[in-house]
Each structure stands twice: as structure tokens, then as C-alpha cells.
Amino acid sequence: MSPKRATIAERREKLILKAASQRALLAQDIAPLGKPLTIAYRGFQLVRYVRQHPILMLGVTTAISVIRPSRVLKWLKTGFSALNLARSVSDILIRK
């Protein structure tokens, strides 16, 4: 093997070891975020499901409004505010 190839192979091995070390440190650093990210992911799944089945959401809202209209208005206000907040945050994140 030529000296140049030996140097390249040695550098490659060092880089592989460094990358493995960085992966281990990164995994250790983000481990505490696992549970919150799982909850957020489930929330996104729920939003996606509701978007795909708007009739179901309309039916639930109608049923609840028949039972207690004043509570539904509070929930709708809160939900609308949350939706606007989520859209604003997603717009900001997409721009970056």
C-alpha cells in the first residue's frame, strides 16, 4: 500500500471513530427529549387524523353542542386560538 493510501486509510479510521463518539454523545444528550417528542408526535398524528376525517369532528362537536352549548363555545374559542398559534409557529419554523 502506498504511503498516501495508508494516510488516507488512517484518517478514515479516525473519522469513523470520531463519528461514532459524536453519535453516542448526541444520543445521550437527546435521550431526555424522547418522551416529550413522543407526546408531540402523537399530537401531530391526532391533528392529521382530524384533518382527514372532518365529518367525524363535526359530528362530535354537534353532539357536544346539543348537550352543553356554553362549554362548546369555550372549547371552540380555545381550539381556534390553539390552531392559530400552531399555524403561526409552523409558518415561523418553515421560514427558517
C-alpha positions as CSV (number, residue, x, y, z in Angstrom):
1,M,0.0,0.0,0.0
2,S,1.3,3.4,-0.9
3,P,2.1,6.0,1.9
4,K,-0.7,8.2,0.6
5,R,-3.3,5.4,0.8
6,A,-2.1,4.4,4.2
7,T,-2.5,8.0,5.4
8,I,-6.0,8.2,3.9
9,A,-7.0,4.9,5.5
10,E,-5.7,6.0,8.9
11,R,-7.6,9.3,8.6
12,R,-10.7,7.4,7.6
13,E,-10.5,5.2,10.6
14,K,-10.0,8.2,12.9
15,L,-13.0,9.9,11.3
16,I,-15.1,6.8,11.8
17,L,-14.2,6.6,15.5
18,K,-14.9,10.3,15.9
19,A,-18.3,10.0,14.2
20,A,-19.2,7.0,16.5
21,S,-18.2,9.0,19.5
22,Q,-20.3,12.0,18.4
23,R,-23.3,9.8,17.7
24,A,-23.1,8.3,21.2
25,L,-22.8,11.8,22.8
26,L,-25.8,13.0,20.7
27,A,-27.9,10.0,21.7
28,Q,-27.1,10.7,25.3
29,D,-27.9,14.4,25.0
30,I,-31.3,13.9,23.3
31,A,-32.4,10.9,25.5
32,P,-34.4,13.2,27.9
33,L,-36.3,14.6,24.9
34,G,-37.7,11.2,24.0
35,K,-40.9,11.3,26.0
36,P,-41.9,14.9,25.1
37,L,-41.2,14.3,21.4
38,T,-43.3,11.1,21.6
39,I,-46.2,13.2,23.0
40,A,-45.8,15.9,20.4
41,Y,-45.7,13.2,17.7
42,R,-49.0,11.7,18.9
43,G,-50.5,15.2,18.9
44,F,-49.5,15.7,15.3
45,Q,-51.0,12.3,14.5
46,L,-54.3,13.3,16.1
47,V,-54.3,16.6,14.2
48,R,-53.6,14.7,10.9
49,Y,-56.4,12.2,11.7
50,V,-58.9,15.0,12.4
51,R,-57.9,16.7,9.2
52,Q,-58.5,13.5,7.2
53,H,-61.9,12.9,8.9
54,P,-63.6,16.3,9.3
55,I,-67.1,14.8,9.3
56,L,-66.2,12.9,12.5
57,M,-65.1,16.1,14.2
58,L,-68.3,17.9,13.1
59,G,-70.4,15.1,14.5
60,V,-68.6,15.2,17.8
61,T,-68.9,18.9,18.0
62,T,-72.6,18.8,17.2
63,A,-73.3,16.1,19.8
64,I,-71.5,18.1,22.4
65,S,-73.2,21.3,21.5
66,V,-76.6,19.7,21.9
67,I,-75.5,18.7,25.5
68,R,-73.8,21.9,26.7
69,P,-73.6,24.8,24.2
70,S,-71.8,27.1,26.6
71,R,-68.9,24.7,27.1
72,V,-68.6,24.0,23.4
73,L,-68.2,27.8,22.8
74,K,-65.3,27.9,25.3
75,W,-63.7,24.8,23.6
76,L,-64.1,26.2,20.2
77,K,-62.5,29.5,21.2
78,T,-59.6,27.7,22.8
79,G,-59.3,25.3,19.9
80,F,-59.4,28.2,17.4
81,S,-56.7,30.0,19.4
82,A,-54.6,26.9,19.5
83,L,-55.0,26.3,15.8
84,N,-53.9,29.9,15.0
85,L,-50.9,29.5,17.3
86,A,-49.9,26.3,15.7
87,R,-50.2,27.8,12.2
88,S,-48.1,30.8,13.3
89,V,-45.4,28.6,14.8
90,S,-45.3,26.3,11.8
91,D,-45.0,29.4,9.5
92,I,-42.1,30.6,11.5
93,L,-40.4,27.2,11.6
94,I,-40.9,26.7,7.8
95,R,-39.4,30.1,7.0
96,K,-36.2,29.3,8.9
